[in-house]
Amino acid sequence: MAEKLSFPLLLPNPPPPAKRLFPNHPQFQSDTPSPPPIAPLLQDLVSSQSSTSPEHNTAQSQPLTFPPIFRRRSRIGKFSDPNRGKPWSNRHLSAQGHRILETLMDPLFDSNHLDKTLLQLFDIDLEEQVSDSSLSSDISGIIQCLRFNKKFDLALSVFEWVRNQQDYVSLLSGSAIVAIVKILGKEGRASFAASLLHNLQIDGIEIDVYAYTSLITAYANNGRYREALMVFKKMEEEGCRPSLITYNVILDVYGKMGMPWSKIIDLFECMKRDGIGPDLYSYNTLISCCRRGSLYKEAVEVFEEMKRAGLHPNNVTYNALLDVYGKSRRPKEAMDVLKEMERKGFSPSNVTYNSLISAYARGGLLEEATELKTQMVEKGIRPDVFTYTTLLSGFERAGKDEYAMKTFEEMRRVGCEPNICTFNALIKMYGTRGKFTEMMKVFEEIKSCKCSPDIVTWNTLLAVFGQNGMDSEVSGVFKEMKRAGFVPERDTFNNLISAYSRCGSFDQAMVVYKKMLEAGVTPDLSTYNAVLAALARRGLWEQSEKVLAEMKDSRCKPNESTYSSLLHAYANGKEIEKMNALSEEIYSGEIETHPVLLKTLVLVNSKSDLLMETERAFLELRKRGISPDIITLNAMLSIYGRKRMVAKTNGILKFMHERGYTPSLSTYNSLMHMYSRSKNFEKSEEILRQVLKKGIKPDIFSYNIVIYAYCRNRKIREASRVLAEMKDSGVVPDVVTYNTFVTTYAADSMFEEAIDVVRYMIKQGCNPNQSTYNSIVDWYCKLNRRDEANIFVKNLGNVDPHIPEDEQSRLLERITTKWS
């Protein structure tokens, strides 16, 4: 299946004008034939979706279609707001307009008298001869003043009243329409605003750039980016030329959608070709767009171009650049920006320091990040929820749970209330450690703290359960997420791809990817990396190389995660030479030597049992001053444990203890593995008890190690006790578990018992593999009992009715080879 994958990066074209432009969640409707039936999780994906906006099932059913209309149009004038950026002034209202506005602004005004009140606006002596433009100005002024004073419902009522007066609808000016669209957008009713513009167009009013831009902004502010882009496209088709503000809003939408950098730059160049010179906001937005892809080089290029254009950076510019460096884990460059910022006379704010702290925390330099928080306080800048959450997340990633919790406790002690990002970080910490009880307590606490789970919360839960191979929980979370009204977006799809591939459901992961394309969601760098990670787990290095080539062809710049997945693909595919060649490119700097890549080198070399190469990568990490995280340290423990290098294992443990790292389940599994193969094998169960005491749930690997330790030393009773405990805890034995018992019984000439284990495992739904039968046959041969081996194989159908036809032939041949 992987060979047939295609990864289009460019944004799919919007539907033709004749089709509905804004149906209910168009990204989940497609004329493409559906693939074969899949798991219940994805069957729901193409069904009707809930909406998170309050307008669901009402205005959403009135799409903005803009059909061709063959009738006289009354063109509205250009939008002009004399009050923009100033306190509201109603000096342009007529005397009658002033009186009506005062009546409407009266706190005791009864909306039932609206009709009578507004009719006074048109009840004028013939001698006064008020022009249509004056009436239009009064209507616009009244609506804008009501909006300015947050009397949104009344403003909407006035607008609707005028619109329903057949003789007066042409008096609705552009500024009045823009004010109403802004009100609807603020109230989360963007689709209603779209329907309104559509109906005004039917009434003969031509929609201008300001109305279009307001609608685009309304969609963007409500996170409905695809619909914002559809309006932009429709606007161009109508021959309405975008303004500077329009382009700036769309640039921001592109950034939030995670559009490829090439697509963002194409839009920026199109803007300049249209004769619209970018302003400071344009450049600041462009720099912010670099954050998602960690495009710090591109951000610097934009920064320099901005200065060449004669625009001077402001606080927002420097903070945006700092943010990009923070996301890119470039603390040194981030600090240089701070110094330049201060030289230019800009005072750093908590936003500035939060970006700096993010840069250090993401780079694993947590002591420096904590010191920056101290500097904030010394400068009179109070750390906020983002400061604490960034530090908490940094400690969580490093595996320093104790420090993470101390940060959380300090945060609450100083009166800083956690937000949903804080809770998301805690959910990730507990979930990654397998502490699901604590994780769900945090999830429940969200409600008591007057927060609500957001899309990141659900995506985090998907990722956590996926990492732990809990596919049924992944499906359950996804259904709950949709039941809560959240529509899957790109990160959700990316997490689903990762989750299913981690659960071993590679085909399901690829189905999710196809569903994502059918839903009209554009893949981004994270999508490519999720697919690459799925391929890597299967060791599909050839397909991984094809994906990398396609990324480059599509002008999607690979990052450290891309090359990290490629290293894993080579390691899992046993392509050691290719892995070493890529390693040399990283060491030489041909591929940017990123901390993530050095940590990956430690991991893949450890997994491949390459001791010297593992130590080289670890020493390179330390030489560059990069703090190892818990995963890196566990990789070192794993290879030292397998090699039974006790002194070096203890050295890593001492380092972890001194630096405040919290041991994870992988840490304990590596220690259990080491002791299981030593004379002190019983210590493996002692460590298992420690794991349970700490509230960490052992996995199947944990139990299998201890079972192996006892079976290896012919302590079947103890091994059986651990097996029973394993099943009681809800961990299902796998083929490795049963094979350990089969081998032990066969080695002790207890073949009947070994065959009984085979029957039992089949009854439990666990299919024997070649290793199961090999161990029985091999021990028959070692004990010079060839005839019994042949009889066992010939009667194997009685033990395993579903044994493959060629399996008996293979085993008979194996007996002959072993005997000879």
N, C-alpha and C positions, 0 to 999 in steps of 0.2 A: 504493500500500500504506500509505503514511504516514497518509493521511486516515482509514483504518479502525482505526488503533491506539487502544487504550484502555489507560490506565495506572492500574489500581487500586492505591491505596496502603495501604488497611487490610489487616491480616493476614487471610488467608483462614481461614474457620472450619475447625476440625479435622474429620476424618471422623466420621460417626455412630458411636455406641458399639458397634454391632453389627459394625463392620468392624475389621480388624486395626489396632491402634493403633501398633505399632512394627514394621512389616515392614522388610526390608532397604532402607535408604535410601528412605523413602517419598516424599521430594521428587522422585524420578526415576520415579515411577509415576503414571500418569494414565489415566482412562477417556476423556479427551478425544481425539477422532480426531486422528491425526498429520497434519501438513501434507505436501505432496508431498515426495518424496525430495530430500535436500540433500547437501551435500558430506560426505565420509567423517568429517570432524571432528565434525559434530553427529549423525551416525548413531549414534555411540558413546554419545551423551549419554543416550539412553533405554534403553540396554542395561544389563546387570548391572554394578554399580559395585563397586569395591574398597572396603574399609574400612581406616581408619588405626588402628583399635583392635585390640589383640591378641585380642579375643573374636570376631573375624570368622569366620563360618561355623560357629560353635559355639553360644554362648548367643544370638547374634543370631537364630537360627532359632526361639527360644522367645519369642514376643512377649508383651508385657503386654497382655492383652485385657480382663481384668476382666469376664467374662461374668456374667449374673445367676445367682446361686446360691441355691437354695431349701433351706436347711438351717440347723440351729441354729448360731449363731455364739457364740464365746467372746470377749467384748470385752476387749481388753487395756487395762490401766490407763494413766494419763497418764505420759508419759516424765519421769523425774526423775533427774538425774545429780548426786549430791552432790560429785563430784570435779571438776565443770566449772570450769575456770580454775585448778585447784590441782594439786599433785602427786598421783599416784594413791594412793587409800586404799582398802584392802579390809576396813575395820573392820566392814562390815555382813555379811560372810560368816560362816556358822556355823563351828563348830570343824571339822566334816567338810569343809566347803567350803575352809577354809584349808589343810587337809592335801592335798586334791586339787590345789589351785592350786600349792602348793609342789612337788608331784610334776611337774606340767605345766611349771613354770618351770625345772626342773632341766635344765641344758644337755645332760645325757646321756640325757634322756627319749627312749624309743623309741616312736614314734607307733604301732607295731604293738600296743602295750599300751593304746591309748586306750580301747577297749571295756571292758577289765577295770578300768581306773582310774575311768572315769565311772560304772560300775555301783555303785561304792562309795558314790556320792552317794545312791543309793536303798536301799542295804543298811543299813537302820537298825533297831535294836531296836524292837519294837512299843511298848515302854514310853515311847520318846521322843516319839512322836506328832508328827512334824514336819509342819507345815502346807504346803499347796501354795504359799502365798505365800513361805514361807521357801525352799523348793526353787527357786522361780522367781527369787528374789533371788540365790541361790547361782549359778545358771546364768548369770544376767545379769552378776553380778560377775566370774565367771571369764572370760567372753567379753570384757568391757570391759577387764579387767586385761591379758589377752593382747594385745588391740588396742593398749592404752597402751604396752606393751613391744615393739610392732612384731612380735609373733609372729602375723602375719596368717593364715598357712596353718593354724596350730594352732587359732586362733579359729574359722576357717571349719569345720574338722573337728569341733570341739566342737558348733557350731551344727547341722551336718548330722546328727551322731549323735543329738542330742536330737530333731530333727525326724523322724528315721526310726523313733523309738520311738513306736509308735502311742498308748501310754498317756500319753506325756509331752509331746506337741507343744503342748498347751495351756499348758504351763509357760513357753513362750517369751514373754518380756515385751517391751514396746515398746522399752526401752533396749537389749536384746540385738539386736533386729531392726535398730534404728538403727545400732548398732555394726557389724553385718555389712554393711549397705548402704554405710556410709562406707568400709569396707575394700574392698569391690568397686569403689566409685567411684574410690578412690585407685589401684587397680590397673588402671584403664581398662576395667572390666567392668560398665559401667552396664546394659547390656542383660541380663546375667545377673542383676543385682539386680532388674530389672523382672520377669523371669520368676520369681524367687524370691518376690516379693511376690504375684504372681498365684497361685502354687501354695499359699502360706500362706493366701490368701483361700479357695481351694478347701478347704483343711483346716479352715475355719471360723473363722479368725482375722481379725478386722476390722482393716483398715489404718488407722492414725490419722494425724493431721496431721504428727507428727514423722517417721514413716516416709516419708510422701509427700514431705515437705520434704527429707529426706535423699536421696531418689531424684532429685528435681529438681536438687539441688545436685550430685549425682554426674554427671548429664547435662551440667549447665552447666560444671562443672570440666573435662569432656572435650571442650568446644566443641560439644556436640550440643544446640544451643539449641532447635531445633524440637521435639525429643523432650521437652525440659524443659517447653516450653509445653503439649505434649499431656498430660503428666502433670498439670500445673496445671489444665487444663481438665477432665480426668477426675476429679480430686480434688473439684472443685466439683460435678460431676455426681453424685458419690457422696454429696453432702451433707456433706462434710468441710470445715469452715470454715478458711480459711488463717490462719496466725498472722503476727505481725509479721515473723518471720524468712523465712517463705514469700514474703511480698510483697517484702521486700528483695532476695531472690535473684532473683525474677522481674523486678524493676526493673533489676537489673544485667544480666540476660539481654536485656531490651529494648534497653538501651544498647549491648550488644555486637553485637546483631543490626542495629543502625542503624535501629530502628523510628522512624517519624515522631514528632515531638515531641508532636503531638496525641494519639497512641496512648499514649505514656508518661504524659502528664498524666491521661488518662482512667483509667489503672490507679491512679495516685496518689490521685485523687479517690475511686475505688471503695474503696480501702483505708480512707480516712477515713470514708466512708459506712458501712463495716462496723464502725465504732467502734474502729478500731485507730489509735492516735495514732502518727505517724511519729517515729522517733528520729533521733539524729544520723547514724547509718549510712544511714538512708533519704535524708536530705537530701544527704549527701555523694555517695551513689550517683546521685541525681537531677542534681546538678551535673556529675558525670562523664559522664552521658548527653548533656550539651550539647556535649561535645567533638567528636563525629563531624560534626555539622552546623554547627560553629563558631557555636553559639547563645550568644554571650557575654551578650546582653541577658537572655535567659531564665535564664542561670546566675546573674546578679546578682539577678533577681527571686526565685529560689529561696533565695539567700543571705540576702536581706532577710526573706523569710517565715520562714526558720529562726530568725533572731534574734527576730522577733516572737513566735515560739512558745516563747521562753524558753530556747532551746538555744544554747550557746556554741560558736562555731567552734573546731575544733582544728587540729592540723598537717595532717591529711588534708584538711580542708575547704579550707584556704588553698592547699594544693598542687593540689587538684582545680580550684579556680578559676583558679589560675595556668596549669594545663594547658589549660583552655578558652581563655584569652586567648592562650596560645602557639599553639594550633591556629588561632585566629582572626586571627593576625598583628596583635595589639594590644599592642605592647611597652610603651607608656606606662601603660596600665591594669594590665598585669602588674607593672610596677615599683611602682605604687601599692599593689597587694596585698601585695607584699613589705614595704613600709614599714609598712603596718597590721599585718602579721603580727609584725614585730619589735617594734612598739609594744605588742602584746599579750603580749609575753614569749616568743614561739615562736622557737626558733632555726632558721634555714633549713638545710636538708639538701642533699645532692646532688640529690635529687628536685626540691626547690624551684628550685635553680639550673638544672637541666636544662630545666625548664618555661620559665624566663626566657630561657635561651639559645635555646630553640625559638622563642619569640615574636620575638626579634630576628632570628634566622636566617631565619625564614619571611618576615619583613618586609623582607628584603634588607639589614638593618643588620648586616653581618658583622663590621665592626670593633668595634661595641659588643658583639656576641655573644662575640667573642674576648676582649675586656676583662673580661667577666663570668667567663670561665673563669679568668683571672688572679686575679680577686677571690676565687674559690673557693679557690684554692691559698693565697692570703694569709690566709684565714680558717681554714686547716687542713682544708678539705674537699677530699678527693681527687677529681679528675675521674674518672668511670668510663666504661665503654664507651658508655653512652648520651650522655654529654657529647660525646665525640669523634665519634660517629656523627652526632649532630645537626649539629655544625659541618661535618663532611664533606659531609653532604647539602645544607647551605646553600650551601657553595662550589660543589657540583655544579650546583645549580639556577641559580646566578648565572653559571655558565660559567667559573668560576675553577678549572680542573682542577689547576693547579700547587699552589694552596693546599690543595685537597682531598687531594692526595697527600702534601703536607707534614704535614697533620693525621694522616693514616693512619700515616705514618712515625714521627711523635712518639708516637702511641698505642702503637705496638709498642716504641719505644725505652724508654718508661717502664714497660714490662711489663704493659700493659693488653691483654688478649687480645681480638681482634675477635669479635663474635658474628654470628649470621646476619643481623641488621639491617645491620651494617657491610658484609657481603658483598653484600647486596641493593642497598645504595647504590652500591657500586663497579660492580656489574653494570649498574645503570641509567646510570651515568656513561659507561662504555665503550660500552654499547649505543646510547645516544642519539647518541653521536659517530660511530657506524658502525664502531667498533673491535671487531669481533666476535671476532677472535682473542684479544685481551686479555680480552674479556668471558668467553669460554669458559674461559680460564685461571683466572679468578676462580671460576667455577663449579666447576672441578675442585679448586681449593684449599679449597673448603668442606669436602670430605671429609677432607683431610689435617689440617685444624684441628679435627677431631672435632666438626664441626657437621653438620647435615643440612639440605638444602633444605626450606623451609617453603612454605606456600601463597602467601606474599608473593613468594618467589623465583620460583615458576612464574608468578604474575600479572605480575611485573616483566618476565620474558622474553616473555610474551604481549604486553605493552604495547610493549616495545622493538621486536619484530619487526613489530608492527602499525604503529608510527610510521614504520617504514622500508618499509612497503608489501610486506612479505615474507609473503604469505598462506600459502604452502606451509609455511614455518617455523612460522607460528602454529598450523597444524593439527598439525605434528609435535610441538611443545611440549605442546599440549593432550593428545595421546595419551600422551606420555612422563609427563606429570603424573598421568594416571589410572593408568598402568602402575605408577607409584611408590606408588599407594595413596591419592592425594589426591582427595577428592570435591569437585567444583566447588561453590563457594558464591557469594554475591552479588557479591563483588569480582571473582571469575573471570568471571562472566557480564558484568559491567560492562566488564571489560577486553576480552572477546571482542567485544562490541558496538563498542567503540572501535577495536579492531584491524581488524575487517573493514571498518568504514566508512573507516578510513585507507587500507586496501588498495583502496578503490574498490568494495568488495562491499557496497553499501548493502542490497540485498535479503537478503543473508546475515546482515547485522547485525540486521535486523528479525526474521529467523527465530530467531536466538539469543534475542532478547527474548521471542518467543512461547514458546520452549522454557523460558525462565526462569519464565514464568508457569505453564506446565504442570507444571513441577517443584515448584511450590508455594513458590517463593522470592519473598518480598515485595519489590517495587521500593522503593528509597529515593531520597534526593536525588541520590546518585551515579548511580543508574540513569537518572533523568530527565535528568541532565546528559549522560550518555553518549549517550542517544537524541537529545537536542537537538544535540549535537556532530555526530552522524551526519547529521541533517537539515540542519545548517548547511553541511556540506561540499558538499551538493547544492544549496545556495541555496534550500532549501524554507522560506522565511520565513513563509508563511501557516500551514503545519503547525506551525512552531516557535511561532508566536503561540498556536495552539490548545493546544499542550502546556503553555505557560506559564499559560494561563487554567485548564487542568485542575489544574495544580499548586496554584494559589491556591485553587481550589474544594475541593481535597482537603486543605487546610490544611497543605500542604508548602511551607515558606518558601523562595522562590528565594534563591540566594546569588550571589556575584560570578561564579562559573563559569556560572550560568544566563544572566545578562545578557551575559556574554562570548560565549557561543554564539549568542545572539540577534543581537549585533553582527556576528558572522561570517556568520550567515544573511542579514542585510541586505546585507552587502558582496558575498557571492557571488551573491546574487540581483539585484545592481545596483540595489538600492533605496536610493539615496544619501540621499534626503530622509528616509526612516524612520531610517536610520542616524544622520543628523545630529540628528534630533529626540531619539533615545535618548541621543545624546552630550550634548545640552544638559541632559537630566535628570540625567546623571551629574555634569556640571560644576556644576550648581546645587545638588547635594546632595539632590535629590528621591529619587534612588536613591543609596544610600550610596556615596560616592566611595572605592572600595577601590583599593589599588595595582594589583591584577590588572586592574581595569577600565581604569585609565589606560594600562597597558601594552597592553591589547587595542586601545584607541583608536589608539595609535601603529601597531599592526600592521595593523588594518583600513583605516585611512586611507592607509597606505603601499601596501597591496595595491590600493587603489582609485585610486592615483596622485594623491592629493589632498595636494599638498606643504604648503600653508599649514595645513591641518587636522592633518597629521602633526606638523609642527613645534609647533603649539599644544599638542597632547597631550604631546609630549616635554618642552616647557618647563613645563607644569603638573606633570609628574612630578618634574622637578628642583626646582621651586619648593616643592613639598611635602616635599622632603628624602628622596624615595624613590629608592633606588639602582636604576638600570635593570639588567635582566638581559641575557644574551647575545642572547636572542630580540628584545628591544626594540632593542638596538643594531644587530642585523642588519637589522631593518626600516628603521632610519634609513639604514644603508649602502645598502640596496636602492633606496630612492627617490632618494637622492643619486646613486647609480651610474647609474640609468636616466636621470636628468636630466643626467648627465655633469657634475655639480658637484664637480669634483675636489678643490677646497680644503676643502669641507665633508666630503667623504668622508675625506680625510686627517685632518681634525679628530676625527672619530669614531674612526678607527684609533689616533690618538695617545692619546685618552682611554682606549680599551680597553687599550693597552699600559701606560699609567701606572697604571691601576687593577688590573692583573693578570688581566684577562679572557683566557681561552684562545679564540682564534678557532676557529669551527666550520666545517663544510663550507659552510654557508649564507653565512658571512662571505666565504670564498674565492669562492664562486659569484657573489656580488654584485660583487666586484672584477673577476672574469673578464668578467662581463657588461658592466661599464663600459668596460673596455679593448677588448673585442671590437668596439665601435662607434666606436673612436677611431683616430687615425693610428698609435698605438702598439699596434696590434691583436695583434702577436706576443707581447706581454706576457701575454695571456690563457693561452697555453700555458706560459709560465714559471711562472705561478701554479699551473697544474695540476701541474707537476713538484714544486712545493713541497708541495702536498697529498699527493702520493704519497710524498714523502720523509718526511713526518711520520707516515706509516702510516695516513692517513685514506683510506678507499675512496671515490673519486669516484662520483657518481651519474650518471644519464643526462643530467640537466640540465648537469652539469659538462662532459661530452664534447660535448653539443649546442652549448654556447656556443662552445667552441674550434673545432668544425667550422664553425659559422656565421661565426666571425671569419675563417677562411681562405677559405671560399666567397665571402663578401662581397667579398673582395679578389682573387677569381679565382685562388686558389692551391689548385686541385683536388687536386694531388698530395699536398700537406700535409694537406688535409682527409681524403683517402682513407687516409693513414697513421694519422691519429688514429682514424678509423673502425675500421681493422683492430685497433688497440691496444684500442679500446673492447670489441670483440667478444672479443678474447683474454682480457680481464679478467673476462668473464662478464656484462657489462652488455649487455642486448639492445637494439639500435637500435629506436626507435619511429617512428611516422609523421612526427614533426617532423624526426628525423634524415634520413630519406629525402627528405622534401619540400625540405629545404635543398639537397640535391644536384640534385633535379629543377629547382628554380627557377634555380639557378646555370647548369646546362647550357642551359636554355631561354633565359635572358638572353643567352647567348653564341651563340645560334642553333644549338646542338648538340642538335636535337630528337630525333635517333635515340638519342643517349646518354641523354637525359632519359627517353625511352620505355623504354629498356633498364633504367633504374633502377626504373621502375614495375613492369616484369615481375619484376625481381629481388626487390623488396619483397613482391610477392604470393607469390612462391615461398617466401619466408622466413616466410610466415604473417602478414604485416603488411598489413592492408587499406588501400588508398588512401582518402583522404577528399576532400571537395569542393575543399579547398585544393590538393591534388595536381594535379587536372585544371585547376583555375582558372589555376594558374601557367603551364601549357603553352599553354592557349587564349589567355590574356591576352598572352603574349609573341608568339604568332603575329600577333595583331591589332596590337600595337605595331610590329611589323616589316612591317606591310602585307602579310601573307601569309594573307589571309582564306580563300582556297580551300583551302589546306593545313590550316587550322584545322578547316574543315568536314569534310574527308576524315578527319582524325584522329578527330573525334567519331563519324562514321558507322562507322568501323572499330574503335571502342573495344572492342567485344565480343570482338575477336580478342586484345586486350591483357589485358582483364579480363573473363573469362567470367561473373563473378558481379556485374557492375555492375547497380545498380538500374534498373528499366525507365524511370523518369522522369529518370534522370541525363543521358541523351543529349539529351532535349528541353530540359532546363535549360541545358545547355552551348550548344546551338544558339541558344537565346534570348539567352544571354550574349554570344555572338559578334555577333549582330545589334545588341545594345545597345552593345557596345564599338565596333563599326565605325561606327555612326551618330554 
